[in-house]
Amino acid sequence: MAGPEPKKNSFFGGAAILAAGIIIVKVIGALFKIPLGWILSDAAFADFNIAYYIYSLLIVISTGGLPVALSKMVSEAHATGRGNQVQKVFRISLVAFCALGTITCAVMFLFPRQLADLMNNSRSYYSILALAPALFFICPLSAMRGYFQGHSLMAPTAVSQIIEAMCKLVFGLSLAWIMVSRGVDESIAAGGAIVGVSIGCGLAAVYMLFVYRRYRAHAPKYDDTPDETGDILRTLVALAVPITLGSSVMAVANLIDASLVMGRLQDAVGLGETEAATLKGVYDKAITLYNLPTQFMVPLTASVIPAVSRACAVRDYKQGALVSETALRTTALLAIPAGVGLSVLGEPIIRLLFPATDVALGGRMLSVLGFAAIAVCLMLVCNSIMQAYKLATVTMITTIVGCVLKVVMNFFLVAVPEVNIRGAAFSTLACFGLIAVLDLIIIKLVLPKSLSYLRVFVKPVLNAAVMGLAVWAVYGLSSRLLAGFGPFGHEGELSNLGNAACVVVAMGVGVVIYFALVLLTRAISREDLSLMPKGDKIAKLLRLR
């Protein structure tokens, strides 16, 4: 007989815990990448990131769909009181995860030189080697995360992600700094930085194993008969393969893209490997900042799918369209000003955060990538909406189309000496801009006509444009005033301290102006905020109807 149900989170409580954990992890990730950019040279920073592209693809292959499939199967069995089925599904999944983890770990550990050559960057050898153990640990770790999520227990996953990120921050930065300060070759120092990832995955796996053993010790006894092993395995594979294929599209494209950019810089432009890696490192530092706005879309995307799915389940398509429009407008309200800010202050921000890099080049690329960040945010929310409407295959197709465009543009643009690495920034904007436009067209065709893109975009675009002009004017004026004032500048040139002061002032003025415009133009409503954590309280505080 089944015992009492173990305590679990409500759906929204669990989603909030997981979303909060992911946000913390993303913030820690930013705190890791930015100081790492100070410690490592541009070339070594590229070595680090190239190893990550390989790692990301192998993670998708080994864990892309299985955690979701495991979570779904565990959730279904748990809801019907089939505790023995739950345990058998988990055991089979764990074996499958460990097998995949061993294989992918072996690929990186046994063939680091070949993988580095495949990426047209032999310098990334040490970083690839250092990441191999992470793949061994991440697979069973993913299995245990899927098991707990299937029980609607999100806290263990969130804590394990924070442990993983903190270890990366502490051990990775410490090892990189020690190696660089002692004069170790910078490509080896990049490998040292990435060792923190492997340590983090290992300790997070140990933590999850401890939590699992404690949870199982207090679990009730069941008397149900589980399905045959072959049936469970077939169901697991049938659920996991489509998700893995969809998830692997972007990882494959990023891998091809990184290899192509390095290859074209060397073959077509005529640069040496270190010179090409240096340019790629400048681009990667701009990419680090371009990724920041997308990290804060997690709570929104986590809320959209269940909200739209519930409306569709009861055939309330008008409500589904309303929620979708609210999600898109909220995304526009957050993403457009963030992207405009990155674009307007591209060079000053690069100078503030990565003063040792090629500031002019990085700034020009960040100005382009700021608009690409807006497109990525829209794409993420569009994907959530389309998945809720069971159009996951369509999102995969639009992503493939965008990625093909990116690869083709990089092949031609990066080969032009006057453009070189900047071509990667333009292709990124074109790729995600196209995906976002295609997704928006498809959503408009699928959803009822009650969804209005004029209501979604007009006010955020106009408000962000005014904000952008204000930020540009404030930075320009303050930089002229401070250029010859003591520690802030000398002979008409801003110092790094002066630049930092001007950026902070301009951003502060921009935030105040944009917030005031949003309230004055009624660009946000109570329904918009309801999708965000504590949104109802915020709406009440702002007296929104």
N, C-alpha and C positions, 0 to 999 in steps of 0.2 A: 504493500500500500504506500501511496505517496504521503509524505509528511507535510507539514505546513510549508507554504510557499516562502522561499527566502525573500528577505527584504530587497526591494529593487527600486530604482528610480522611476519616476514617471517619464513618459517620452520626452516631454519638454524639459524636465529637470535634467535628464540624461543628456539631451542635445545641448543644453546650456553648459553643463560641465565639460563636455567634449569640446564645444566651441571655445570656451574660456581657456581650456588647456592648449588648444591649437594656437590661439592668439598669443599666449605666453611663449609657446615654442617658437612662433614666428618672430616675436620680438627678440628672443634670445638669439635666434638665427641671424637677425640683423646686427645685434651686438657682437656676434662672432665675425661676420663677414667684413664689417667696416674696420675694426682694429686689425684684422688679418691683412687687409689691404694696406695698412700702414707698415706692418712688419715685413711683408713679402714685396719683392719687386713686381712690376707689371708682368714680367715673363713668368715668374714663379706663381703668381696669382692665376695665370692662364693654365699652368701645369695642374694646379689644384682643381680648377673647374673642369678641365678635360677629363680627368679621372672620374669626376662626379657624373659626367654625361654617360660614361660606360656603366658606372654603378647604378644610375637611375634606370637605365634600360634593363639591366639584369634584375633589379628589384621588381620592376613591372612584370617581367616574364615569370619570376618565381612567386611573387605575392600579389600581383595586380588584381586578380579576380577571386583568388581562394579565400581571403578573409571575409569578403562580402558574401560569398557562397556559404562559407561556414557559419557566419552570423545568421544568415537567413534560415539555414537548416536547423541550427540550434534553437533559434527563436520559435520556429514552427513546432519542433518537438517539445520544447519547454512549455509552450502555451497549451498543449494537449496532455501535459502530465507524463510524457514519455521520457523519464529521467535516464533509463538505460540506453535509449536511442541517442540521447544527447551525448552521453559518455562515449558511445561507440563512434559516433560521427566525429567527435573531437579526437579520439585516438587515431582514427584513419587519416584524418586531416593532418594531424601532427606528424605522422610518418611521411606523408606526402610532402609537407613543408620541409622537413629535415632533409629528405632526399634532394629536393630542389635546391635547398640552401647549400648542401655539400657540393652539388654539381656546379652551381654558379660561383661558389667560393673557389673551387678548383680551377675554373676557367680564368679567373683573375690572378690566382696565385701561381699557376703553372705557365701562363702565357702573357705576362705583363709586357715583355718586350714587343711581342707581336701586336698586342692591342695598342701600345704606344705608337708603333710604326703605322698602324691602320689609321690613327688619328693625326698622322703627319706631325707628331711631336714626340720625339724620342725622350725628351726631358721629363715627360709625365710618368716614366717607368716607376719611380719610387712611390708616387702618389697612388698609382694603380695597385701596387703591391701592398701598400699600407691599408687599402680599403677592403682587401679580400676577406679578412676575418669578419667584417661587418655583415657581409652577405650570409655567412654561416649562422650568425646570431639573429639576424632580422627575420629569418623565416619562422623558426619556432616562436619568436616574439610576436609575429603577426598572427600566428595560429591562436595563441592565448588571448590576444586582443579581440579576435573574432569571436572566441568562446564567450568572453565576458560581455561583449556588445550584444551577443545573441540572448543573454540574460538581462539585457537593459541595464547593465552595470558599467557605466562609462568612466567612473573615477579611476579604476586601475589603468585603463588605457591612457587617460590624461596624465596621471602621475608618471607612468613609464615614459611617455613622450617628453615630459619635463626633465626626467633623469637623463635621458638620451641627449637632449639639447644642452643641459648644463655641463655634462661631461665633455661634450664637444667644445664648449666655450672654455672651460677651465683647462683641460688637458691639451686640447689642440692649440690654443693660443700660447700656453706656457711652453710647450715643446718647440713651437715655431720660433718664439722669442729667444729661448735658450740657444737653439741651433744657429740662428742668425747672429746673435751676439758673440758666439764663439767662432764665427767665420766658416761655418759649415756651408757646403755648396747649396745654393738657393733652391735647386730642384729637390734636394734631400730635405731641406727645411719645409718645403711644401708637403712632402710625404709625412713629416713630423706633425704638421698641422692636421693632417687628415687621420692620423692615428687616433685622435680624440673621438672621431666618429665610431671607430671600431670598439674603443673602450666603452663609449656610451651605449652602444647596442648590446654589448656583453652584460653590463651592469643592469640595464633595463630588463633584459631577459631573465637574469637572476631574480630581480624584484618580482616580475610577473609569475615566475615559477613558485616563489614563496607565497604570493597571494593565492595562487591556484591551489596549492597544497592546503592552505588554511581554509579556503572556501570548501574544498572537497571534504575536509574533516568534519564539517558541520552540515553537510548536505543530507537531505532525507533519503531514505531507501525507497526504491521503486521495484515493481514486479512486472513491468511491461517487457515484451519480447522485441528486441531491436531488429531492424531489417538486415538482410544479408549484406556482407561486405561488398560484394560486386555491385549491388543495387545502390548502396550509399556512394560508392566511388563514382559510378556513372552519373548520378544526380549531381555530385560535387563538380565533376568535370563539365557537365552540361551547363551548369550555372556559371562556372568560373571562366570558361573559354571566351564567350562573347565580351565579358567585362574586360578580360585581359587584352583582347584584340583592340577594343576601343581605347583602353588606357595606354597601349603601347605606341599608338600613332604618333603622339607628340614626342615621346621619348626617342623613338627611331628617327624622327625628323630632326630633333636637336642633335643627336649623335652624328647624323650625316652632315648636318649644317656646320657643326664645329670642325669636323674633319675637312670639309670642303673649303671653309674659310681659311684654315691654316694652309691647305694645299694650294689654293689660288694665290695667296700672298707670296708663297715661295716660288711656285712655277710660273705664274703669269706676271707678277709684279717684280720678281727677281730678288726677294728678300731672303736673308738667311733664316734658319729656324729660330734663333733667339730673337732676331728682329721681328719676325712674324708673331712669335709668342708675346713679345712686348706690346705690339698693337692689339693683339687679342686680349691681353690683360687689361688694357685701358677700356676696351669694349665691355669686358666682364664686370669691371667696377661700375660702369654706367648701368649695366643690367642689374646689379645688386640693388641700386636705388630705384630703378624702374619697377622692380618686383614688389616694393614696399606697399603701394596702394592695393595690390591684389590680395595681400595677406589678410586684409580686414573685410574681405567679402565672405569669409568663412561663416560667420553667424547668419548672414543673409541667405546664402545658398543652402545652409542646413535647415532653415525654416521654410524655404519655398517649396521644396519637394513634398513634404507631408501636407502642407496647407493646400496646395493645388491638387494633390492626389485625393484628399478627402472630398474636395468639391467635385471632382470628376466621378468619384465612387457613387455619389448620390445624384449624379447627372445635373449638378448645379453649375452649368458651364458659364453662366454670367458671373458667379462668384469666383470661379477659376480665372476668368479674364481680369476681374477686379484685383485679385491677389497678384496676378502676373504683372499688371500695369503698375501696381504699388511697388513691387519688387524692382522693376525696371527704373521707376522714377527715383526710388531711394538710392539705387546704384548710381544713377546719373548725378544725383545731388552730392554723393560722396566722391565718386571717381573723377568727374569732370574738373572740379576745382583742384584736386590733387594732381591730375595730369597737367593742367595748365600751369600750376605752380612749378612743377618740375621743368616744364618747357621754358617758362619765362626766366627762371633762375638757374638754368642748366649749368653754366660755367661757374657762377658763385657757389653753388652747392657742391660741385665736384672739388672746387678749391677748398671749401670748408672741410669736407670729409676725407678727401684724398689729395692733400696738397703736394705730395711728392710725385704724382703722376703727371702725364701730359694734360694739363688742365684745359687748354683750349680745345684739344681734340675730344676729350671726355665730355666737355660741356656741350659741344655741338651735337654729339651723339645723344646725350641725355635730353637735349631740347627736342629731338625727334622722338626718342623713346617715351617722353612724357605723354604724347598723344597716343602712342601704342599702348601705354598702360590703361588708358581709358577704354580702348577697344578690348583689351584682355578682361577687364572687369565686366564689361557688358557680355562678352562671350561666356564667362563663367556663370552668370545669372541666367542667360539664355539657355545654356546647357541644362541647368537645373529645371527650368520651366519645361523644356522639351522632354527631359527624362520623365517628368511627372505626367506628361501626355503620351508616354510610351513611344517616344521618337528618338531613343538613344542611338539607333543605327543612323538616323539622319545627321545627328551631331557628329558622328564619326566621319561621315562623308564630307561635311563642310570643313572639318578639321583637316582632312586629307587634301582637299582642294587648296586650302590656305597654305599648308606646309609645302605642297608642290610648287606653288608660286614663290615661296620663300627660298627654296633651294635653287630654282631657276634664276631668280633675281640675284642671289648671291654669286652664282656661277659667272654671271656677266658683270655685275657692278663691282665686285671686289677685285676683279682682274683689271679694272681701269686704274692706272697709277694715281690719277688725281683724286679718285674716290676711295680706293682700297677699303680699309676696315669700315669706313662710314657706310659703305654699301650694306653691311650687315644690319645697321640700325634702320636704314630705309626699308630693307626687305622684311624686318620684323614688324614695322608699322603696316606695310602692305598686307602681310600675312594675316595678322589679327584684325586689321580693319576689314578685310574681305570676309573673314569668318563671322565677325560681328554683324556685318550688313546682311549676309546670307541668312544667318540665324534670325535676325529681326524680321526679314521678309517672310520666312517660313512661319514664324510665330503669328504674324499678322494674318497669314492665309489660313492657319489652323484655328486660331481663336476667333470668337465672335467679334463683330465689328465694334463692340463697346470699348475695345482697347484703342486708345488714341495716342499716337506717338507725338502729336503736338503737345498734349498734356504732359507727356513724359519728358520731353527734351527742351522745349522752348525756354522755360524759366531757368532751369539749371545752366543752359548754354549762355543765356544773356547775363545772368548773375556772375558766372565764372569769367566771362569776357570783361566785365567791369572790374572784377577783382584782379584779373591778370594785368590790366592796364594800370591799376593802382599799385600793384606790387612792383611792376617795372618802373613806374615813376618814383616810388618811394626809394627803391634800391639805387636808382640813378642819382637822385637828389642827395640821399644820405652819403653815398660814396664820394660825391664831389665835396661835400661839407667836411668829411672826415679824412680825405686823402692827404692833407698836409697838417693834420692835428696830432702832434705828439706820437704816442705808440700806435695810433690807428693808420698812419701813412707817412710817406716821405717823398717830397718833391713831386707831388701830384699822383703818387701811386699808393694804392691801399696796401697795408700790411695784411697778413693772415688774420690778425686780431681785428683789424678794421673791416675786413670782408665778413668775418663772423658776426660782428655787430650789425652790419648792414643787412645781412641775410635774416637775422633774428628779428630786426625791426620790420623789414619788408613782409616777412611771413606773418608776424603778429598783426600788422595792419590789414593784411589780406584776409586773415581769419575773421577779424572783427567786421570788416566790410561785407564779406560774403555772408556771414551769419545774419547781419542786419538786413541784407537784401533778401535772404530767404524768408525771414519773418515778414518783411514789408510786402513782398510780392505773394505771400501765402503759397510759397513753392512746396511746402511740406504740410502734411495733414496727420491727424491722429492715426489713420489707417496705415500711412507710410511707416510711422514709428512703431506700430504694433508688431512689425516683423523683427524688430531689433530687441536685444536684451534690455529690460527695464523701460521699454518704449512707452508704455502707458503712463508711467510715472513722469517721464520726460515730457510727454504731451501735456499732462496736467500742469507741470511746472511752467511750460511755455504758454499755457492757456489756449491750446489748439483744439479745435472742434473736430 
